[in-house]
């Protein structure tokens, strides 16, 4: 059974170190929670020695009804390892910062002292400099949210808005724990999407590589044969030979043109108008559109449920949660619903106009939960169910994409083969 070396905060605020034997990292987190410990770092030991120096790990804080206790769910994340000299704080480092700061504040450590501890615990010079900058601004009398807002490249607007809500309501430690949990689930969901798309992308790259090889190296050999007989080539063969000549003589210019076109398209997509047009097209795609909408709905429900569970008022929670959607068209739709809530209408019927995001069954569940006073729990449950369904749909889409990509590869190669071999059968007529 693996052994784990840990550092954790005890109930009295002191730091304890020790060793736990557990079947996995999540089980080790559970054992630490049962002992009343709030994890700071957790490293698996190898051959009796820690596998790496202690670093802040993704040990979610634990929440209860009391506003000063941190909430946690066991999450297993790898140690943050830096390669080179990155000038930006990594998402993993930000999540570690959020979790440990939540644990320190829930243990009664003053904010300024907690930030000093964060600077000492950080293993990245870039992160240390960023935490020190926040610390200095807080010492000068600035609110934590305002200090974080000075570094938008590190702290997203949604992050700052949640911190501001926690500071205003007096439950900053709980909100930080909720942010860290949200970041962990967001990262896990994105990881699933990237893992699901990895194999189709590899197949696509393979198809392009095979196609370029055939056009540049294979077809010219056949072209010499056809030229020697002076035969008139079929249209398909002429198109293939013409494409081959273009690739061989002007390939570098074609590549540069594609790079310039890609840069221009990317610049247009980043613009306000282009972003809306692009996101609208994405939502209209047959398979991708519903998946994007479900992913956005899951993020919105989890964020809003998290905020409401932490004690943030509904209107403030809606204003923060809508920023987590990501798709500006859907953000606009939710913004209209927020205006209806401000007028005194219930949340469920107000969200009814966002049919691209919320189905009828989801709206009904939200309405019932709002009437029963369990809206925060229901929103988180909806997010969990949606993510599970989304995971299954992604697997189905990937299962469909794999044979489709193989078919495209076969179609490319088969078309070229037929186009180059077919004239050979007509050479007998030319010889006669």
Secondary structure, DSSP 8 states (H G I E B T S, - for coil): --EEEEEEE-TTS-EEEEEEE-SSHHHHHHHHHHTT-EEEEEEEEETTEESS---B--------SSTTS--------------S--SS--HHHHHHHHHHHHHHHHTT--HHHHHHHHHHH---HHHHHHHHHHHHHHHTT--HHHHHHT-TTTS-HHHHHHHHHHHHHT-HHHHHHHHHHHHHHHHHHHHHHHHHHHHHHHHHHHHHHHHHHIIIIIHHHHHHHHHHHT----HHHHHHHHHHHHHHHHHHHHHHHHHHHHHHHHHHHHSHHHHHHHHHHHHHSTTHHHHHHHHHHHHHHHHHHHHHHTT--HHHHHHHHGGGS--HHHHHHHHHHHHHHHTT--HHHHGGG-TTT--HHHHHHHHHHHHHT-HHHHHHHHHHHHHHHHHHHHHHHHHHHHHHHHHHHHHHHHHHHHHHHHHHHTHHHHH-
